[in-house]
Amino acid sequence: MKRAAKWEVALLIGLMVSLAWGCWADRTQRELADQVLRLHVLANSDSEADQALKLKVRDSVLQKAEEILNGCPDRETAEARLSAALPEIEDAARQRIAAEGADEAVTAELRPTVFPTKEYEDFTLPAGEYLALRVVIGEGEGHNWWCVVFPPLCAETTSDLAETAMAAGLTEDQVALITESDGYVLKFKAVELWERLKAYFNAY
């Protein structure tokens, strides 16, 4: 009986830790999602030509987005500007596709999108749902590319990630969280696991 009781206590403690961790995971991801806007570019297919075209379109979309979001103070304003400029973004992508000798259709929209944990060169974002500028080329069935369009953390012109992020509304703690190399990637993987568990239980 005593051994069984010990296992029950251990199980209860484990459950409490899991719930506490889940609350932290949810809060962390939601707070970051409220501050950033992702970019999601989907290729027509996985052919070499379509994947190369995807990267060309990505470059044009990033350039156009940088113009649209220049001086943007926060994510709410970024969302409003991008929403109003979707036809311009589509046109920039369409022109690039034509310049590359292709004729695939392209659409741009703002849509809540679920992303896995993603490690970039200088920062990491946890898994979860983020609002994304979604650019679909042709059938959109190829491997995709995603990063962050606001703040412009993935733009080549970004020389100081921390300064850029804080200017867009992220706190020092949030910047430290996404740029810390020791331990946080593992924590973010735990966030991803938590999101999967939630999705599993919500399905039943």
BELFENLIN-V999402 format. One record per residue. RES is the residue in one letter. BURIAL is b if it has 9 or more other ideal C-beta (glycine too) atoms within 8 Angstrom, else e. Layout:
res,burial
RES,BURIAL
RES,BURIAL
//
This chain:
res,burial
M,e
K,e
R,e
A,e
A,e
K,e
W,e
E,e
V,e
A,e
L,e
L,e
I,e
G,e
L,e
M,e
V,e
S,e
L,e
A,e
W,b
G,b
C,e
W,e
A,b
D,b
R,e
T,b
Q,b
R,b
E,b
L,b
A,b
D,e
Q,b
V,b
L,b
R,b
L,b
H,b
V,b
L,b
A,b
N,b
S,b
D,e
S,e
E,e
A,e
D,b
Q,b
A,e
L,b
K,b
L,b
K,b
V,b
R,b
D,b
S,b
V,b
L,b
Q,b
K,b
A,b
E,b
E,e
I,b
L,b
N,e
G,e
C,b
P,e
D,e
R,b
E,e
T,b
A,b
E,b
A,e
R,b
L,b
S,e
A,e
A,b
L,b
P,e
E,b
I,b
E,b
D,e
A,b
A,b
R,b
Q,b
R,b
I,b
A,b
A,e
E,e
G,e
A,e
D,e
E,b
A,e
V,b
T,e
A,b
E,e
L,b
R,e
P,e
T,b
V,e
F,b
P,e
T,b
K,e
E,e
Y,b
E,e
D,e
F,b
T,b
L,b
P,b
A,b
G,b
E,e
Y,b
L,b
A,b
L,b
R,b
V,b
V,b
I,b
G,b
E,e
G,b
E,b
G,b
H,e
N,b
W,b
W,b
C,b
V,b
V,b
F,b
P,b
P,b
L,b
C,b
A,e
E,e
T,e
T,b
S,e
D,e
L,b
A,e
E,e
T,b
A,b
M,b
A,e
A,b
G,e
L,b
T,e
E,e
D,e
Q,b
V,b
A,e
L,b
I,b
T,b
E,e
S,e
D,e
G,e
Y,b
V,b
L,e
K,b
F,b
K,b
A,b
V,b
E,b
L,e
W,b
E,b
R,e
L,b
K,b
A,e
Y,e
F,e
N,e
A,e
Y,e
//
